[in-house]
Amino acid sequence: MTGVTGRSFFDTNILLYADDPADVEKRTKATSLDRAIADGTLVVSTQVLTEYYSVSLRKFGADPATLRGRLLRLASLPVVQVDTFIILAAADRQASAKISLWDALIVEAALAAGCTSLISEDLQAGRRFGDLEIVNPFV
């Protein structure tokens, strides 16, 4: 992820692409996740962890024990708990920014963690939400 500095929040799709055997190009780019985990700049949320587990089971047929190990590794990072405050802020953000509630929850969790980058392909690259900038690593 060239050009990204500071704390970065990784959307679920980045975690999924890091494991996706079908898209080699995106998998290669997404595997920089391992570097972000190692240097401590990666932040995720409880929403991201549960979506990652659920989609990996459904889409890739991943082994639950293997996924649990991956979750344990990710859980060693800063994990934002999606609580009532974040849900209410996301509801407001959804209405004002005209984005889905799921994307708004991601944005609010990233803001709560003090992240400067939200690594995602689901929102418009370069778009800003306060100090948070959307970065699409695949463009």
N, C-alpha and C positions, 0 to 999 in steps of 0.2 A: 504494500500500500504506500506507494511513494507520495510524498507531499503531505502526509498526515502526521501531525505532531500532537502532543498532549494526550489526554485520556480519550479513548475511542470506545463508542458503544457499538457492538456488533449486532445487527439485526439477525433474525433466525435464518434468513436465506443464505447468509454468508457461512454460517455453521453448516448448513446443509450442503452447499456447494463444495465445501472442504472434504466432504465424504462421498460426493456424487461420482460414481464411476462412468456415467454416461457423458459428462461434459468435461473433457480433459482440460480445455482452456480455462474455464471458470474454476475448476478444482485447483489448478496450478496457482491461479491468482489468490484464491481463497485460503490456500494453505499458509499464507503469511500470517494467518491466525496463530499458528504455533509460535511465531516470533513475538507477537503481541502478548500471548499468554506468558511467555518466558520473561519479557521485560516489564510485565505488570501494568501495561497501559490499557488492557482490555477490560471492559465492564459489560456485564449482561444483566438481565432481569429474570425474575421468576417466570414471567411470561415467555421469554425467549427459551429458557430451559425446558419448560413443558411443551412448547410448540416443537422444539428440536426433537425431543423424545418421541412425541406423537407422530410427527411426519416421517421421521426415520423408520419407525416401525411400519407405518402404512405404505410409504412410497418405496423404501429400499428393502423392506423385509429384514431389517437389521436385528441382530441378536440382542435381546433385552439385557443380558449380562454385560455384553460389550458396551451397550449404550449407557448402562449404569456406571461403568467405569469412566466413560467420557463425561457424564454428568458430574461425577466426583471431581474430575480434573477441572471442569469449568466452575464448579462450586467453590474451588479454592480462590477464585478471583473475587473482586468486589461484585456482589450480587444485590441489585436493587429489588427490594420487596415491593411488589405491586400492592399498594394499600389503598384505603379509601381516599386519601388525599390525592394520590396519583390518578385514581379512577375519575374523581370529580374534575381534576385539572384536565384530564384527557377528554372528558365530555365537553368541556368548554373549548378546548383546542379543536376538537372535531368540528364544532359549529363555526368557529372563527376562521380556521384555516382550510376548511372544506376538504378534510382528509378522513380516511376511515377511522373508526374508533380504535382498531388494532394498531394502526400506524401512530395514532395520537398517544396511545399508551407507551409505545416505544419512544417517541419524542419526549414525553414527560419523564419517563424513567431516565433517559440520557441527561436531560436537564437537571434532574434531582441529583445525579451523580457528578455533576460538574464537568461533563464531557464537552469537548469542543468539536468532535466529529461523530457523526452517525453514519456508519458504513452500511449502506443498503442500496439495493437496486429498486426498491419499491417506491421511493420518493424522488422527486426531481433533484438531480445533481446540482449543487451550488445553492440550492434553496437554504435559507437560514431561518432558524427559530431562535431569536436572541443570539447568544454566543455559539449556538450549535449549528454547524454546517453539514449538509447532507453530502456525502462522498460516495459515488458509485464507482467501485474499483474495476468495473467491467467496461467502462467507456474510454 
